[in-house]
Amino acid sequence: MRAVRFTRYGGPEVLEVADVPERHAGPGQVRIRVEAAAVNPYDHKVRAGAMSRGKPLDHPVVTGQEASGVVDEVGDGVTGTQVGDAVFGFAVNGAAAEYAVLHHWARQPVGLGFVESAGLALAAETAERGLRHLDVRPGDTILVHGAAGGVGQAAVQFARLRGATVIGTASAANHDLLRSLGALPTTYEPGLPARVAELAPEGVAGVFDTAGTSLDELIEVAGAPARVVSIANYTAGERGVVVTTGGADSAWDALPRVSELAAQGSYRVRVEAVFPFVEAAAAHRLSESRRAHGKIVLVP
Ligand SMILES: NC(=O)c1ccc[n+]([C@@H]2O[C@H](COP(=O)([O-])OP(=O)(O)OC[C@H]3O[C@@H](n4cnc5c(N)ncnc54)[C@H](OP(=O)(O)O)[C@@H]3O)[C@@H](O)[C@H]2O)c1
C-alpha cells in the first residue's frame, strides 16, 4: 500500500510516498481505508529522531498518529463497529497511509467530513486527560498555557463546557480566536502572574501547560507545582508538576462524547490547511513553524 514514510531521521525532506507492507487489525483494533490523516507535533519529533533516544533507524516508519476513514477490517473482540462505518481515531503510528490500524476510535460526527474529522481524536484526548488531572469543576478558573494550539483549543472548549472560566495564553494575533472560544486571552510575555491576577483576582484552580515554557511563572500562577499539569515540559516533574504522556491515565473513553460534541458544534476543530500525501514535507514544515492555528491534514 502507499504510505508517507521515512527511512532515515531528518528534516521534512526525508518524507516520501512509497509502498509499505499492509497492516491488519489486531484484537481490539479496526483498520480503515484512510480518507484523511492529521499532522501533529509528535510526528515531526519522531521524524527528526527526537524520540529515538539516539538509536539509529533500522526500518521504514510510516508517519501520522490520527486519521479518519471507512472501516474495512474489524479485529477480534470489537463490538459496535462494523465494516463500512465512517470513523476517526488514534493510530499510534502509521496513519498517513492507504490503510491504518486504529487503537481508539469513534463514529464520524454527523455533519462533518473526513478532513474535519481527521484531527478530532488526539487533541481532544490530550485535553480531556489534562482537565481530568486538574479536576476542573463548574465555577473554577483555570489558565491554559498555549491555548491557541490544537490541544489548547480543545482544552479551552472542554473546560468551558465543564462550566469553568478560562484564561488562555497565546500570541496577540490569536487573541480573537481565544475570545471566540470563550477564553480570556493574555500574552506569553514575562509578568504572567500579575496579568492573570488582574483577570482572576481570586486566583486560579489550576494551570494546563501545552506550551512547555515559563515554568516558574506557571507554578506561581497555580500557587503550587502540583496544580500545574504539563503535556509539553517533560522535565517539569522534577519540580513537582504533574507531567502526563498518556498511558494508564489516557482519556480515550471520551471519544464518543467528542464525536457528539463535534456534531452539535460544541467542539470545533479548525482546519488550517490540507495537503496531498506527496506534499507531506510541506505539511510538516507548516506544523513545525508553530504558526498554524488549526489542524494540518493530509489526504491520499
Ligand atoms: N504529552 C502528551 O500526551 C501530548 C499529547 C499531544 C501533544 N503534546 C505536545 O503538546 C504540545 C502542543 O501540541 P499541539 O498539538 O497543541 O501543538 P500545535 O497545535 O502545533 O500548537 C502550536 C501552538 O504553540 C504555540 N507556540 C508557538 N511558538 C511557541 C513557543 N516558542 N513556545 C510555546 N508555544 C509556542 C502557538 O501559539 P501562538 O500561535 O499563540 O503563538 C501555537 O498555537 C506539543 O509539544 C506536543 O508535542 C503532548
The ligand as an ORCA input file, in Angstrom:
! r2SCAN-3c Opt
* xyz 0 1
  N       2.126     14.593     26.481
  C       1.167     14.293     25.612
  O       0.415     13.346     25.809
  C       0.992     15.155     24.400
  C      -0.078     14.942     23.539
  C      -0.257     15.822     22.469
  C       0.645     16.861     22.262
  N       1.711     17.000     23.112
  C       2.662     18.111     22.946
  O       1.981     19.304     23.347
  C       2.450     20.404     22.585
  C       1.254     21.112     21.926
  O       0.658     20.257     20.976
  P      -0.392     20.844     19.928
  O      -0.860     19.716     19.081
  O      -1.392     21.672     20.638
  O       0.576     21.773     19.064
  P       0.241     22.867     17.979
  O      -1.200     22.816     17.583
  O       1.266     22.792     16.943
  O       0.451     24.186     18.878
  C       1.063     25.235     18.349
  C       0.934     26.353     19.361
  O       2.170     26.531     20.033
  C       2.272     27.905     20.349
  N       3.664     28.369     20.251
  C       4.279     28.898     19.208
  N       5.538     29.198     19.486
  C       5.726     28.867     20.746
  C       6.815     28.935     21.618
  N       8.002     29.401     21.238
  N       6.658     28.467     22.838
  C       5.482     27.982     23.235
  N       4.401     27.894     22.455
  C       4.525     28.325     21.232
  C       1.476     28.606     19.312
  O       0.703     29.539     19.982
  P       0.587     31.004     19.356
  O       0.192     30.811     17.928
  O      -0.456     31.647     20.147
  O       1.955     31.608     19.483
  C       0.606     27.583     18.645
  O      -0.772     27.884     18.789
  C       3.464     19.826     21.592
  O       4.742     19.980     22.141
  C       3.110     18.355     21.532
  O       4.194     17.545     21.154
  C       1.894     16.181     24.167
*
